Amino acid sequence: MLRTFDLVLIGVMTAAAAVTYTIKHRAELKFEEVRRLEAEIKLEKDTIDLLKADWALQSQPNRLERLVNAYNSELQLQPTDSTALAHARELPMLKSQVPPPDVTEAKAGAKPGASVAAKGQPIPKPAPREVEDDDQIETGALE
């Protein structure tokens, strides 16, 4: 004859076994996901290494020189002068960093709201356009 206490203990033991199995199953699923992610990471690293090797082959100076010689008549490439290169500090500032002009209407000597050119003709105002960030230039690069 089973007592009530024995039945309660059997129920608790069964519930504990079910919870333990559930936790074990979830841990195994997470472990499989970790293995899958590690495999994807390894594949991406291998792809990056392959692309770096390909870039090294494609950008070899002797290969580029042969291409320049082969297509010189079509491309008409000229060597870049060392004086044509600019450092970052020599470039003009971004449009967002340009301070607004400090011209008042009194300094301009014109009636309010009108700009006057050197010959006395009014300067046409540009048509309003949508607000956009002029510093963001589309380069066609992939993200």
N, C-alpha and C positions, 0 to 999 in steps of 0.2 A: 504494500500500500504506500502510495506516495503521499507525502504530506504537502500541505500548501506551501510551506517554505521551500521544499525541494522543487516544486513547480516554478516558483518565483525565481529561484537560482538558475533553473534550466532556461527560462525566458531571458534572464539577464545575460547568461552565457551566449545564447543564440544572438541576441542583439549586439553584444560585443564582437562576436565573430563576424556579423554582417558589416558593422562599422569598420572593423579591421580590413576586411576584404575590399570595401569601397575605397578606403584610403590607399591600400596597396594598388588597386586598379588605377586610381587617379595619378599616383606616383609613376606608374609604368607609362601612362599616356604622356605625362610631362617629360619623362626621360626620352621617349621616342621623338617628341617634338624637339628636344635639345639636340639629339643626334641628327635630325633632319636639318635644323638650322646650322649646325656645324658643317654638314655636308655642303649646304648652299654657300656658306662662307668660304670653304675651301675651293669650291668651284669658281667663285668670284675672284679669289686671290689668284688662282691659276689663269683665269681669263685676263686679269690685269697684267700678270707676268708675260703672257703671250702677246698682249697688245704692246707692252714696252719693248719686247724683242722685235716685233714687227716694225715699230716706230724707229728703232735703232737701225734696222736694215734699210728702211725707206729713206732715212735722212743721212745716209752715208755721203760724205762729201764727193767721193769719186763717182757715185751713182748720179748725184745731182749735177755734177759737171758734165757727165755724158748726156744727160737729158737736156741741159742748157745748150750744148753743142748740137744736139740733134734737132732741137726745135728753135734754134736761134733766129732763123729767117722768119718764122711765124710770130714768135713772141717779141723779138727785138729787145731783149733784156740788156740793161746796162748795170755795171757795178754801182753800188751805193757809196757815195762819198762819205767819209767819216764826219764831215762837217754837216751832213744832212740829218744826223741822228740827234735827238734831243733827250735830255734827262727829264725826269718827272718834275723836278723843281722849276724847269724852264717852260713848262706847259702853262697855258692860261688857267685861271681858277674856274671852277664850275659855276654855271649860271646861278645856282642857288646860293653861292657865296658872294656874288657881286653885290656891293652895297647899293641901295637905291640912290638915284641922282638927287643932289641937294640944290635943285633949281627952283626958286620961288617965282611967282608971277611978277613980283616987283623987280627982280633981277632981270627977267626976260624982257621987261618993258612992253608987255602986251596986255591986252584986255583979258580978263579971267576966262579960262577955258580954251584959249586959242594959242596955238604955237605958230611962230613965224620963222620962215627960213631966211637965209642971208639976203635974198633978193626981195624980201617983203611979201613973198607968197606963203599962204598958210600950208603947214605940213599936214598931209592927210593922216588921219589916225587909222591904225590897222583894225580890221574887223575883229570883233571878239571871237575867241575860239575856246574850245573845251580846255579845261584845266588839266594839264598833264605834266609829268616830271620831265623836264628837258634834259636832265642829266642821265636818264636811263636810255641808253642807245641799244637798239637791237643789233646783235652781232651774229645771230644765227647759231650761237653755241647751244649745245644741249645741256639740260639741267640734270 
